[in-house]
Amino acid sequence: MLKARVEIKLKKGIVDPEGKNIKKALNLLQFNEVKNVKVAKVFEIEIEGDDEEKARDRIEAMCRRLLANPVINDYKIDIIREND
Amino acid sequence: MLKARVEIKLKKGIVDPEGKNIKKALNLLQFNEVKNVKVAKVFEIEIEGDDEEKARDRIEAMCRRLLANPVINDYKIDIIREND
């Protein structure tokens, strides 16, 4: 069993309205030192099999087909070997 | 300027319906090797100041007051020093 960690974030230059609103909310709560907030999403995916190379290719395909929007998202894939 | 990375995820044992649905969708797309999916959220927060200890305390407070729900979420804070 392998575990993959996929982090999906907005590409540089894409406006992040959720982050902007969280920044505003934090400032309203007197956290005035907060200058910027960006939001990203992480998927931890458990995959059957032991072939890291193949797992990475499959996860790439998942990102392209479902997890990420190639117009606005960048993604980073880390494969973690599970001890079981 | 410091940057903090806050990862917010569901506590162990809390049902993750979004993850479950993504797993189902991936299986339907013929990614049958996917056995489990968990979803987490990352906030990248830029903070004025240079005191890492203080920044960590403030980020903790932000998590308690706004970013995380202590009933269902665990969070992890990493402080990254920016070179500027």
Backbone of each chain as nested JSON, in Angstrom:
{
  "chains": [
    {"id": "A", "residues": [
      {"number": 1, "name": "MET", "atoms": {"N": [0.844, -1.207, 0.0], "CA": [0.0, 0.0, 0.0], "C": [0.879, 1.258, 0.0]}},
      {"number": 2, "name": "LEU", "atoms": {"N": [0.579, 2.18, -0.884], "CA": [1.277, 3.461, -0.912], "C": [0.31, 4.575, -0.537]}},
      {"number": 3, "name": "LYS", "atoms": {"N": [0.868, 5.634, -0.005], "CA": [0.042, 6.802, 0.249], "C": [0.585, 7.966, -0.585]}},
      {"number": 4, "name": "ALA", "atoms": {"N": [-0.298, 8.688, -1.223], "CA": [0.123, 9.855, -1.989], "C": [-0.484, 11.092, -1.355]}},
      {"number": 5, "name": "ARG", "atoms": {"N": [0.307, 12.139, -1.352], "CA": [-0.149, 13.429, -0.857], "C": [-0.157, 14.383, -2.042]}},
      {"number": 6, "name": "VAL", "atoms": {"N": [-1.322, 14.848, -2.396], "CA": [-1.448, 15.739, -3.543], "C": [-1.862, 17.109, -3.042]}},
      {"number": 7, "name": "GLU", "atoms": {"N": [-1.032, 18.101, -3.292], "CA": [-1.39, 19.457, -2.882], "C": [-1.771, 20.265, -4.109]}},
      {"number": 8, "name": "ILE", "atoms": {"N": [-2.979, 20.816, -4.067], "CA": [-3.521, 21.546, -5.207], "C": [-3.653, 23.009, -4.826]}},
      {"number": 9, "name": "LYS", "atoms": {"N": [-2.965, 23.862, -5.547], "CA": [-3.14, 25.279, -5.228], "C": [-3.387, 26.103, -6.475]}},
      {"number": 10, "name": "LEU", "atoms": {"N": [-3.753, 27.345, -6.27], "CA": [-4.013, 28.22, -7.407], "C": [-2.696, 28.631, -8.052]}},
      {"number": 11, "name": "LYS", "atoms": {"N": [-2.69, 28.718, -9.378], "CA": [-1.511, 29.212, -10.065], "C": [-1.229, 30.647, -9.667]}},
      {"number": 12, "name": "LYS", "atoms": {"N": [0.04, 31.021, -9.828], "CA": [0.428, 32.41, -9.581], "C": [-0.406, 33.345, -10.436]}},
      {"number": 13, "name": "GLY", "atoms": {"N": [-0.9, 34.408, -9.849], "CA": [-1.644, 35.395, -10.621], "C": [-3.14, 35.148, -10.645]}},
      {"number": 14, "name": "ILE", "atoms": {"N": [-3.569, 33.958, -10.194], "CA": [-5.01, 33.691, -10.131], "C": [-5.536, 34.245, -8.807]}},
      {"number": 15, "name": "VAL", "atoms": {"N": [-6.598, 35.005, -8.879], "CA": [-7.152, 35.623, -7.669], "C": [-7.726, 34.552, -6.734]}},
      {"number": 16, "name": "ASP", "atoms": {"N": [-7.469, 34.695, -5.444], "CA": [-7.902, 33.726, -4.444], "C": [-8.925, 34.397, -3.522]}},
      {"number": 17, "name": "PRO", "atoms": {"N": [-10.201, 34.401, -3.911], "CA": [-11.201, 35.132, -3.122], "C": [-11.374, 34.564, -1.72]}},
      {"number": 18, "name": "GLU", "atoms": {"N": [-11.253, 33.241, -1.589], "CA": [-11.393, 32.639, -0.258], "C": [-10.282, 33.143, 0.662]}},
      {"number": 19, "name": "GLY", "atoms": {"N": [-9.056, 33.134, 0.14], "CA": [-7.933, 33.629, 0.93], "C": [-8.115, 35.091, 1.312]}},
      {"number": 20, "name": "LYS", "atoms": {"N": [-8.588, 35.875, 0.36], "CA": [-8.785, 37.306, 0.622], "C": [-9.811, 37.515, 1.739]}},
      {"number": 21, "name": "ASN", "atoms": {"N": [-10.872, 36.721, 1.704], "CA": [-11.898, 36.863, 2.737], "C": [-11.406, 36.417, 4.101]}},
      {"number": 22, "name": "ILE", "atoms": {"N": [-10.586, 35.377, 4.119], "CA": [-10.044, 34.921, 5.402], "C": [-9.111, 35.983, 5.965]}},
      {"number": 23, "name": "LYS", "atoms": {"N": [-8.299, 36.582, 5.093], "CA": [-7.426, 37.683, 5.543], "C": [-8.272, 38.794, 6.164]}},
      {"number": 24, "name": "LYS", "atoms": {"N": [-9.359, 39.172, 5.471], "CA": [-10.216, 40.25, 5.959], "C": [-10.798, 39.883, 7.329]}},
      {"number": 25, "name": "ALA", "atoms": {"N": [-11.261, 38.646, 7.448], "CA": [-11.852, 38.201, 8.71], "C": [-10.822, 38.218, 9.832]}},
      {"number": 26, "name": "LEU", "atoms": {"N": [-9.595, 37.776, 9.53], "CA": [-8.554, 37.77, 10.558], "C": [-8.224, 39.2, 10.985]}},
      {"number": 27, "name": "ASN", "atoms": {"N": [-8.153, 40.105, 10.012], "CA": [-7.889, 41.511, 10.346], "C": [-8.997, 42.072, 11.233]}},
      {"number": 28, "name": "LEU", "atoms": {"N": [-10.238, 41.712, 10.923], "CA": [-11.365, 42.182, 11.745], "C": [-11.297, 41.636, 13.166]}},
      {"number": 29, "name": "LEU", "atoms": {"N": [-10.699, 40.46, 13.315], "CA": [-10.53, 39.866, 14.652], "C": [-9.261, 40.378, 15.337]}},
      {"number": 30, "name": "GLN", "atoms": {"N": [-8.735, 41.487, 14.854], "CA": [-7.564, 42.144, 15.448], "C": [-6.245, 41.444, 15.158]}},
      {"number": 31, "name": "PHE", "atoms": {"N": [-6.252, 40.512, 14.196], "CA": [-4.971, 39.945, 13.769], "C": [-4.447, 40.817, 12.626]}},
      {"number": 32, "name": "ASN", "atoms": {"N": [-3.991, 42.028, 13.01], "CA": [-3.633, 43.012, 11.989], "C": [-2.303, 42.722, 11.316]}},
      {"number": 33, "name": "GLU", "atoms": {"N": [-1.52, 41.805, 11.895], "CA": [-0.222, 41.485, 11.294], "C": [-0.365, 40.589, 10.062]}},
      {"number": 34, "name": "VAL", "atoms": {"N": [-1.579, 40.081, 9.819], "CA": [-1.787, 39.209, 8.657], "C": [-1.855, 40.039, 7.383]}},
      {"number": 35, "name": "LYS", "atoms": {"N": [-0.932, 39.786, 6.459], "CA": [-0.85, 40.594, 5.247], "C": [-1.415, 39.883, 4.023]}},
      {"number": 36, "name": "ASN", "atoms": {"N": [-1.441, 38.559, 4.061], "CA": [-1.954, 37.82, 2.906], "C": [-2.284, 36.389, 3.332]}},
      {"number": 37, "name": "VAL", "atoms": {"N": [-3.321, 35.835, 2.742], "CA": [-3.674, 34.44, 3.007], "C": [-3.945, 33.759, 1.672]}},
      {"number": 38, "name": "LYS", "atoms": {"N": [-3.342, 32.572, 1.497], "CA": [-3.645, 31.773, 0.319], "C": [-4.145, 30.412, 0.779]}},
      {"number": 39, "name": "VAL", "atoms": {"N": [-5.089, 29.872, 0.025], "CA": [-5.707, 28.617, 0.412], "C": [-5.292, 27.523, -0.564]}},
      {"number": 40, "name": "ALA", "atoms": {"N": [-4.998, 26.353, -0.039], "CA": [-4.714, 25.21, -0.905], "C": [-5.435, 23.99, -0.346]}},
      {"number": 41, "name": "LYS", "atoms": {"N": [-5.467, 22.95, -1.141], "CA": [-6.186, 21.757, -0.732], "C": [-5.245, 20.564, -0.822]}},
      {"number": 42, "name": "VAL", "atoms": {"N": [-5.373, 19.659, 0.139], "CA": [-4.532, 18.467, 0.13], "C": [-5.406, 17.225, 0.08]}},
      {"number": 43, "name": "PHE", "atoms": {"N": [-5.064, 16.311, -0.817], "CA": [-5.715, 15.003, -0.846], "C": [-4.7, 13.951, -0.425]}},
      {"number": 44, "name": "GLU", "atoms": {"N": [-5.052, 13.173, 0.596], "CA": [-4.232, 12.012, 0.958], "C": [-4.904, 10.787, 0.372]}},
      {"number": 45, "name": "ILE", "atoms": {"N": [-4.233, 10.152, -0.56], "CA": [-4.838, 9.057, -1.322], "C": [-4.095, 7.761, -1.023]}},
      {"number": 46, "name": "GLU", "atoms": {"N": [-4.833, 6.754, -0.565], "CA": [-4.237, 5.43, -0.357], "C": [-4.433, 4.587, -1.6]}},
      {"number": 47, "name": "ILE", "atoms": {"N": [-3.323, 4.043, -2.073], "CA": [-3.329, 3.307, -3.329], "C": [-2.805, 1.901, -3.119]}},
      {"number": 48, "name": "GLU", "atoms": {"N": [-3.494, 0.934, -3.687], "CA": [-3.029, -0.448, -3.678], "C": [-1.807, -0.567, -4.57]}},
      {"number": 49, "name": "GLY", "atoms": {"N": [-0.864, -1.429, -4.165], "CA": [0.304, -1.67, -5.009], "C": [1.55, -1.077, -4.392]}},
      {"number": 50, "name": "ASP", "atoms": {"N": [2.699, -1.407, -4.995], "CA": [3.979, -1.035, -4.412], "C": [4.878, -0.276, -5.374]}},
      {"number": 51, "name": "ASP", "atoms": {"N": [4.405, -0.066, -6.589], "CA": [5.243, 0.544, -7.612], "C": [5.074, 2.068, -7.577]}},
      {"number": 52, "name": "GLU", "atoms": {"N": [6.093, 2.731, -7.025], "CA": [5.971, 4.184, -6.822], "C": [5.841, 4.947, -8.136]}},
      {"number": 53, "name": "GLU", "atoms": {"N": [6.622, 4.489, -9.114], "CA": [6.623, 5.146, -10.424], "C": [5.221, 5.1, -11.034]}},
      {"number": 54, "name": "LYS", "atoms": {"N": [4.664, 3.908, -11.007], "CA": [3.34, 3.706, -11.601], "C": [2.292, 4.513, -10.82]}},
      {"number": 55, "name": "ALA", "atoms": {"N": [2.418, 4.486, -9.49], "CA": [1.471, 5.229, -8.651], "C": [1.506, 6.709, -9.014]}},
      {"number": 56, "name": "ARG", "atoms": {"N": [2.725, 7.228, -9.218], "CA": [2.847, 8.655, -9.547], "C": [2.154, 8.971, -10.876]}},
      {"number": 57, "name": "ASP", "atoms": {"N": [2.36, 8.089, -11.866], "CA": [1.693, 8.292, -13.156], "C": [0.176, 8.282, -13.003]}},
      {"number": 58, "name": "ARG", "atoms": {"N": [-0.314, 7.338, -12.202], "CA": [-1.761, 7.229, -12.02], "C": [-2.313, 8.46, -11.309]}},
      {"number": 59, "name": "ILE", "atoms": {"N": [-1.575, 8.939, -10.293], "CA": [-2.032, 10.119, -9.555], "C": [-2.041, 11.345, -10.473]}},
      {"number": 60, "name": "GLU", "atoms": {"N": [-1.007, 11.434, -11.326], "CA": [-0.983, 12.513, -12.332], "C": [-2.259, 12.484, -13.162]}},
      {"number": 61, "name": "ALA", "atoms": {"N": [-2.625, 11.268, -13.597], "CA": [-3.832, 11.118, -14.413], "C": [-5.074, 11.546, -13.616]}},
      {"number": 62, "name": "MET", "atoms": {"N": [-5.112, 11.18, -12.332], "CA": [-6.256, 11.573, -11.482], "C": [-6.346, 13.093, -11.377]}},
      {"number": 63, "name": "CYS", "atoms": {"N": [-5.18, 13.731, -11.239], "CA": [-5.171, 15.197, -11.147], "C": [-5.738, 15.795, -12.421]}},
      {"number": 64, "name": "ARG", "atoms": {"N": [-5.271, 15.269, -13.557], "CA": [-5.736, 15.828, -14.824], "C": [-7.229, 15.593, -15.03]}},
      {"number": 65, "name": "ARG", "atoms": {"N": [-7.704, 14.412, -14.621], "CA": [-9.085, 14.067, -14.932], "C": [-10.09, 14.57, -13.911]}},
      {"number": 66, "name": "LEU", "atoms": {"N": [-9.688, 14.671, -12.634], "CA": [-10.691, 15.002, -11.626], "C": [-10.247, 16.022, -10.576]}},
      {"number": 67, "name": "LEU", "atoms": {"N": [-9.032, 15.855, -10.06], "CA": [-8.698, 16.58, -8.835], "C": [-8.362, 18.051, -9.065]}},
      {"number": 68, "name": "ALA", "atoms": {"N": [-7.69, 18.342, -10.182], "CA": [-7.239, 19.718, -10.406], "C": [-7.869, 20.29, -11.667]}},
      {"number": 69, "name": "ASN", "atoms": {"N": [-7.976, 21.571, -11.7], "CA": [-8.41, 22.278, -12.906], "C": [-7.16, 22.884, -13.553]}},
      {"number": 70, "name": "PRO", "atoms": {"N": [-6.741, 22.346, -14.699], "CA": [-5.46, 22.764, -15.269], "C": [-5.411, 24.241, -15.656]}},
      {"number": 71, "name": "VAL", "atoms": {"N": [-6.558, 24.863, -15.789], "CA": [-6.572, 26.282, -16.141], "C": [-6.111, 27.141, -14.96]}},
      {"number": 72, "name": "ILE", "atoms": {"N": [-6.498, 26.731, -13.756], "CA": [-6.21, 27.598, -12.607], "C": [-5.328, 26.948, -11.532]}},
      {"number": 73, "name": "ASN", "atoms": {"N": [-5.122, 25.624, -11.604], "CA": [-4.414, 24.964, -10.5], "C": [-3.023, 24.452, -10.886]}},
      {"number": 74, "name": "ASP", "atoms": {"N": [-2.111, 24.53, -9.919], "CA": [-0.865, 23.77, -9.95], "C": [-0.996, 22.647, -8.949]}},
      {"number": 75, "name": "TYR", "atoms": {"N": [-0.325, 21.539, -9.191], "CA": [-0.357, 20.488, -8.168], "C": [1.011, 19.872, -7.957]}},
      {"number": 76, "name": "LYS", "atoms": {"N": [1.169, 19.31, -6.769], "CA": [2.446, 18.709, -6.369], "C": [2.106, 17.345, -5.777]}},
      {"number": 77, "name": "ILE", "atoms": {"N": [2.82, 16.327, -6.223], "CA": [2.522, 14.965, -5.775], "C": [3.699, 14.43, -4.966]}},
      {"number": 78, "name": "ASP", "atoms": {"N": [3.437, 13.953, -3.747], "CA": [4.459, 13.254, -2.966], "C": [3.963, 11.845, -2.681]}},
      {"number": 79, "name": "ILE", "atoms": {"N": [4.828, 10.884, -2.946], "CA": [4.461, 9.499, -2.647], "C": [5.133, 9.103, -1.34]}},
      {"number": 80, "name": "ILE", "atoms": {"N": [4.343, 8.559, -0.425], "CA": [4.856, 8.143, 0.878], "C": [4.671, 6.633, 0.981]}},
      {"number": 81, "name": "ARG", "atoms": {"N": [5.747, 5.93, 1.318], "CA": [5.613, 4.483, 1.47], "C": [5.036, 4.172, 2.847]}},
      {"number": 82, "name": "GLU", "atoms": {"N": [4.003, 3.362, 2.886], "CA": [3.39, 2.98, 4.163], "C": [4.084, 1.725, 4.703]}},
      {"number": 83, "name": "ASN", "atoms": {"N": [4.284, 1.672, 6.013], "CA": [4.883, 0.48, 6.611], "C": [3.798, -0.477, 7.071]}},
      {"number": 84, "name": "ASP", "atoms": {"N": [3.415, -1.373, 6.181], "CA": [2.421, -2.364, 6.635], "C": [2.633, -3.692, 5.926]}}
    ]},
    {"id": "B", "residues": [
      {"number": 1, "name": "MET", "atoms": {"N": [9.234, 39.703, 7.528], "CA": [8.006, 38.987, 7.109], "C": [8.188, 37.475, 7.307]}},
      {"number": 2, "name": "LEU", "atoms": {"N": [7.23, 36.862, 7.952], "CA": [7.245, 35.409, 8.109], "C": [6.087, 34.806, 7.322]}},
      {"number": 3, "name": "LYS", "atoms": {"N": [6.277, 33.557, 6.936], "CA": [5.164, 32.856, 6.315], "C": [4.818, 31.654, 7.19]}},
      {"number": 4, "name": "ALA", "atoms": {"N": [3.54, 31.449, 7.41], "CA": [3.113, 30.282, 8.175], "C": [2.288, 29.386, 7.267]}},
      {"number": 5, "name": "ARG", "atoms": {"N": [2.494, 28.107, 7.445], "CA": [1.715, 27.113, 6.712], "C": [0.879, 26.367, 7.739]}},
      {"number": 6, "name": "VAL", "atoms": {"N": [-0.418, 26.491, 7.636], "CA": [-1.307, 25.836, 8.599], "C": [-2.077, 24.751, 7.869]}},
      {"number": 7, "name": "GLU", "atoms": {"N": [-1.91, 23.519, 8.308], "CA": [-2.665, 22.425, 7.68], "C": [-3.761, 21.975, 8.635]}},
      {"number": 8, "name": "ILE", "atoms": {"N": [-4.983, 22.02, 8.131], "CA": [-6.142, 21.694, 8.958], "C": [-6.764, 20.419, 8.438]}},
      {"number": 9, "name": "LYS", "atoms": {"N": [-6.822, 19.393, 9.282], "CA": [-7.475, 18.174, 8.793], "C": [-8.468, 17.65, 9.817]}},
      {"number": 10, "name": "LEU", "atoms": {"N": [-9.243, 16.691, 9.386], "CA": [-10.235, 16.12, 10.288], "C": [-9.542, 15.22, 11.303]}},
      {"number": 11, "name": "LYS", "atoms": {"N": [-10.044, 15.25, 12.538], "CA": [-9.513, 14.348, 13.559], "C": [-9.767, 12.9, 13.165]}},
      {"number": 12, "name": "LYS", "atoms": {"N": [-8.932, 12.026, 13.72], "CA": [-9.134, 10.592, 13.505], "C": [-10.528, 10.192, 13.942]}},
      {"number": 13, "name": "GLY", "atoms": {"N": [-11.203, 9.419, 13.124], "CA": [-12.515, 8.922, 13.51], "C": [-13.664, 9.789, 13.048]}},
      {"number": 14, "name": "ILE", "atoms": {"N": [-13.344, 11.008, 12.586], "CA": [-14.404, 11.869, 12.05], "C": [-14.624, 11.502, 10.577]}},
      {"number": 15, "name": "VAL", "atoms": {"N": [-15.87, 11.29, 10.229], "CA": [-16.195, 10.888, 8.852], "C": [-15.87, 12.018, 7.875]}},
      {"number": 16, "name": "ASP", "atoms": {"N": [-15.278, 11.663, 6.74], "CA": [-14.874, 12.641, 5.734], "C": [-15.703, 12.412, 4.469]}},
      {"number": 17, "name": "PRO", "atoms": {"N": [-16.889, 13.013, 4.395], "CA": [-17.77, 12.734, 3.258], "C": [-17.193, 13.211, 1.935]}},
      {"number": 18, "name": "GLU", "atoms": {"N": [-16.462, 14.324, 1.948], "CA": [-15.864, 14.811, 0.701], "C": [-14.837, 13.795, 0.181]}},
      {"number": 19, "name": "GLY", "atoms": {"N": [-13.99, 13.323, 1.097], "CA": [-13.008, 12.313, 0.708], "C": [-13.67, 11.061, 0.171]}},
      {"number": 20, "name": "LYS", "atoms": {"N": [-14.731, 10.625, 0.827], "CA": [-15.436, 9.416, 0.398], "C": [-15.996, 9.586, -1.02]}},
      {"number": 21, "name": "ASN", "atoms": {"N": [-16.544, 10.759, -1.291], "CA": [-17.107, 11.0, -2.618], "C": [-16.03, 11.078, -3.692]}},
      {"number": 22, "name": "ILE", "atoms": {"N": [-14.879, 11.652, -3.336], "CA": [-13.79, 11.704, -4.31], "C": [-13.288, 10.291, -4.6]}},
      {"number": 23, "name": "LYS", "atoms": {"N": [-13.183, 9.475, -3.55], "CA": [-12.795, 8.078, -3.767], "C": [-13.763, 7.4, -4.739]}},
      {"number": 24, "name": "LYS", "atoms": {"N": [-15.064, 7.597, -4.491], "CA": [-16.081, 6.966, -5.331], "C": [-15.935, 7.436, -6.782]}},
      {"number": 25, "name": "ALA", "atoms": {"N": [-15.737, 8.75, -6.953], "CA": [-15.607, 9.299, -8.307], "C": [-14.365, 8.731, -8.997]}},
      {"number": 26, "name": "LEU", "atoms": {"N": [-13.249, 8.622, -8.25], "CA": [-12.027, 8.075, -8.857], "C": [-12.242, 6.62, -9.257]}},
      {"number": 27, "name": "ASN", "atoms": {"N": [-12.926, 5.847, -8.399], "CA": [-13.203, 4.452, -8.732], "C": [-14.066, 4.363, -9.999]}},
      {"number": 28, "name": "LEU", "atoms": {"N": [-15.043, 5.261, -10.098], "CA": [-15.902, 5.261, -11.285], "C": [-15.118, 5.599, -12.549]}},
      {"number": 29, "name": "LEU", "atoms": {"N": [-14.043, 6.377, -12.388], "CA": [-13.182, 6.724, -13.53], "C": [-12.119, 5.649, -13.781]}},
      {"number": 30, "name": "GLN", "atoms": {"N": [-12.35, 4.456, -13.248], "CA": [-11.455, 3.299, -13.451], "C": [-10.143, 3.396, -12.669]}},
      {"number": 31, "name": "PHE", "atoms": {"N": [-10.077, 4.297, -11.699], "CA": [-8.911, 4.28, -10.801], "C": [-9.241, 3.362, -9.635]}},
      {"number": 32, "name": "ASN", "atoms": {"N": [-9.264, 2.047, -9.939], "CA": [-9.759, 1.096, -8.933], "C": [-8.756, 0.832, -7.824]}},
      {"number": 33, "name": "GLU", "atoms": {"N": [-7.508, 1.264, -8.009], "CA": [-6.502, 1.031, -6.971], "C": [-6.647, 1.996, -5.794]}},
      {"number": 34, "name": "VAL", "atoms": {"N": [-7.515, 2.996, -5.944], "CA": [-7.698, 3.973, -4.862], "C": [-8.559, 3.366, -3.759]}},
      {"number": 35, "name": "LYS", "atoms": {"N": [-8.001, 3.259, -2.558], "CA": [-8.702, 2.609, -1.465], "C": [-9.28, 3.596, -0.453]}},
      {"number": 36, "name": "ASN", "atoms": {"N": [-8.703, 4.785, -0.41], "CA": [-9.193, 5.763, 0.561], "C": [-8.7, 7.155, 0.173]}},
      {"number": 37, "name": "VAL", "atoms": {"N": [-9.527, 8.159, 0.424], "CA": [-9.111, 9.54, 0.165], "C": [-9.492, 10.381, 1.38]}},
      {"number": 38, "name": "LYS", "atoms": {"N": [-8.535, 11.175, 1.831], "CA": [-8.838, 12.13, 2.899], "C": [-8.504, 13.54, 2.41]}},
      {"number": 39, "name": "VAL", "atoms": {"N": [-9.292, 14.492, 2.833], "CA": [-9.133, 15.859, 2.359], "C": [-8.638, 16.739, 3.513]}},
      {"number": 40, "name": "ALA", "atoms": {"N": [-7.716, 17.612, 3.231], "CA": [-7.266, 18.589, 4.226], "C": [-7.141, 19.938, 3.542]}},
      {"number": 41, "name": "LYS", "atoms": {"N": [-6.986, 20.954, 4.357], "CA": [-6.908, 22.299, 3.834], "C": [-5.637, 22.96, 4.338]}},
      {"number": 42, "name": "VAL", "atoms": {"N": [-5.028, 23.764, 3.473], "CA": [-3.802, 24.454, 3.862], "C": [-4.001, 25.951, 3.711]}},
      {"number": 43, "name": "PHE", "atoms": {"N": [-3.619, 26.692, 4.757], "CA": [-3.603, 28.145, 4.668], "C": [-2.153, 28.611, 4.709]}},
      {"number": 44, "name": "GLU", "atoms": {"N": [-1.755, 29.377, 3.711], "CA": [-0.441, 30.02, 3.745], "C": [-0.655, 31.46, 4.166]}},
      {"number": 45, "name": "ILE", "atoms": {"N": [-0.132, 31.809, 5.317], "CA": [-0.415, 33.115, 5.901], "C": [0.868, 33.928, 5.991]}},
      {"number": 46, "name": "GLU", "atoms": {"N": [0.866, 35.117, 5.406], "CA": [2.01, 36.01, 5.522], "C": [1.791, 36.963, 6.684]}},
      {"number": 47, "name": "ILE", "atoms": {"N": [2.79, 37.007, 7.552], "CA": [2.666, 37.777, 8.787], "C": [3.79, 38.778, 8.889]}},
      {"number": 48, "name": "GLU", "atoms": {"N": [3.441, 39.971, 9.271], "CA": [4.441, 40.999, 9.535], "C": [5.202, 40.644, 10.809]}},
      {"number": 49, "name": "GLY", "atoms": {"N": [6.476, 40.967, 10.821], "CA": [7.247, 40.741, 12.027], "C": [8.251, 39.628, 11.827]}},
      {"number": 50, "name": "ASP", "atoms": {"N": [9.148, 39.458, 12.823], "CA": [10.254, 38.517, 12.68], "C": [10.34, 37.522, 13.83]}},
      {"number": 51, "name": "ASP", "atoms": {"N": [9.417, 37.654, 14.787], "CA": [9.505, 36.829, 15.989], "C": [8.713, 35.534, 15.767]}},
      {"number": 52, "name": "GLU", "atoms": {"N": [9.452, 34.432, 15.538], "CA": [8.785, 33.18, 15.189], "C": [7.895, 32.659, 16.313]}},
      {"number": 53, "name": "GLU", "atoms": {"N": [8.4, 32.8, 17.535], "CA": [7.651, 32.318, 18.703], "C": [6.293, 33.025, 18.796]}},
      {"number": 54, "name": "LYS", "atoms": {"N": [6.374, 34.362, 18.69], "CA": [5.153, 35.16, 18.79], "C": [4.208, 34.834, 17.629]}},
      {"number": 55, "name": "ALA", "atoms": {"N": [4.794, 34.689, 16.428], "CA": [3.969, 34.372, 15.258], "C": [3.225, 33.068, 15.483]}},
      {"number": 56, "name": "ARG", "atoms": {"N": [3.934, 32.083, 16.048], "CA": [3.295, 30.79, 16.289], "C": [2.117, 30.919, 17.259]}},
      {"number": 57, "name": "ASP", "atoms": {"N": [2.337, 31.696, 18.329], "CA": [1.248, 31.918, 19.294], "C": [0.041, 32.573, 18.625]}},
      {"number": 58, "name": "ARG", "atoms": {"N": [0.33, 33.563, 17.778], "CA": [-0.761, 34.283, 17.113], "C": [-1.507, 33.355, 16.145]}},
      {"number": 59, "name": "ILE", "atoms": {"N": [-0.753, 32.533, 15.429], "CA": [-1.395, 31.608, 14.479], "C": [-2.253, 30.592, 15.242]}},
      {"number": 60, "name": "GLU", "atoms": {"N": [-1.739, 30.144, 16.379], "CA": [-2.537, 29.249, 17.248], "C": [-3.869, 29.902, 17.59]}},
      {"number": 61, "name": "ALA", "atoms": {"N": [-3.788, 31.176, 17.96], "CA": [-5.007, 31.904, 18.318], "C": [-5.942, 32.006, 17.115]}},
      {"number": 62, "name": "MET", "atoms": {"N": [-5.364, 32.257, 15.918], "CA": [-6.199, 32.33, 14.706], "C": [-6.9, 31.0, 14.444]}},
      {"number": 63, "name": "CYS", "atoms": {"N": [-6.173, 29.906, 14.664], "CA": [-6.779, 28.582, 14.455], "C": [-7.95, 28.395, 15.411]}},
      {"number": 64, "name": "ARG", "atoms": {"N": [-7.726, 28.763, 16.681], "CA": [-8.792, 28.563, 17.665], "C": [-9.995, 29.445, 17.359]}},
      {"number": 65, "name": "ARG", "atoms": {"N": [-9.745, 30.679, 16.9], "CA": [-10.847, 31.623, 16.739], "C": [-11.538, 31.532, 15.391]}},
      {"number": 66, "name": "LEU", "atoms": {"N": [-10.804, 31.157, 14.338], "CA": [-11.436, 31.204, 13.02], "C": [-11.151, 30.009, 12.119]}},
      {"number": 67, "name": "LEU", "atoms": {"N": [-9.893, 29.602, 12.051], "CA": [-9.518, 28.695, 10.962], "C": [-9.96, 27.257, 11.176]}},
      {"number": 68, "name": "ALA", "atoms": {"N": [-9.917, 26.8, 12.43], "CA": [-10.218, 25.389, 12.687], "C": [-11.415, 25.253, 13.604]}},
      {"number": 69, "name": "ASN", "atoms": {"N": [-12.089, 24.139, 13.482], "CA": [-13.161, 23.797, 14.406], "C": [-12.609, 22.766, 15.389]}},
      {"number": 70, "name": "PRO", "atoms": {"N": [-12.433, 23.164, 16.664], "CA": [-11.737, 22.276, 17.601], "C": [-12.478, 20.961, 17.864]}},
      {"number": 71, "name": "VAL", "atoms": {"N": [-13.751, 20.927, 17.536], "CA": [-14.512, 19.685, 17.749], "C": [-14.097, 18.621, 16.724]}},
      {"number": 72, "name": "ILE", "atoms": {"N": [-13.817, 19.047, 15.505], "CA": [-13.562, 18.045, 14.455], "C": [-12.182, 18.156, 13.798]}},
      {"number": 73, "name": "ASN", "atoms": {"N": [-11.464, 19.253, 14.049], "CA": [-10.2, 19.455, 13.323], "C": [-8.957, 19.33, 14.2]}},
      {"number": 74, "name": "ASP", "atoms": {"N": [-7.911, 18.785, 13.606], "CA": [-6.557, 18.92, 14.114], "C": [-5.822, 19.902, 13.215]}},
      {"number": 75, "name": "TYR", "atoms": {"N": [-4.862, 20.622, 13.78], "CA": [-4.081, 21.492, 12.894], "C": [-2.609, 21.436, 13.227]}},
      {"number": 76, "name": "LYS", "atoms": {"N": [-1.816, 21.755, 12.211], "CA": [-0.362, 21.708, 12.321], "C": [0.171, 23.015, 11.761]}},
      {"number": 77, "name": "ILE", "atoms": {"N": [1.052, 23.662, 12.524], "CA": [1.564, 24.972, 12.117], "C": [3.058, 24.864, 11.808]}},
      {"number": 78, "name": "ASP", "atoms": {"N": [3.458, 25.297, 10.623], "CA": [4.88, 25.414, 10.298], "C": [5.186, 26.863, 9.98]}},
      {"number": 79, "name": "ILE", "atoms": {"N": [6.227, 27.372, 10.602], "CA": [6.645, 28.75, 10.317], "C": [7.824, 28.708, 9.356]}},
      {"number": 80, "name": "ILE", "atoms": {"N": [7.729, 29.453, 8.267], "CA": [8.786, 29.501, 7.262], "C": [9.318, 30.932, 7.226]}},
      {"number": 81, "name": "ARG", "atoms": {"N": [10.631, 31.069, 7.345], "CA": [11.211, 32.409, 7.279], "C": [11.347, 32.827, 5.822]}},
      {"number": 82, "name": "GLU", "atoms": {"N": [10.839, 33.99, 5.509], "CA": [10.949, 34.505, 4.143], "C": [12.248, 35.275, 3.987]}},
      {"number": 83, "name": "ASN", "atoms": {"N": [12.888, 35.143, 2.846], "CA": [14.113, 35.914, 2.609], "C": [13.79, 37.218, 1.89]}},
      {"number": 84, "name": "ASP", "atoms": {"N": [13.554, 38.236, 2.658], "CA": [13.341, 39.538, 1.997], "C": [13.789, 40.679, 2.9]}}
    ]}
  ]
}
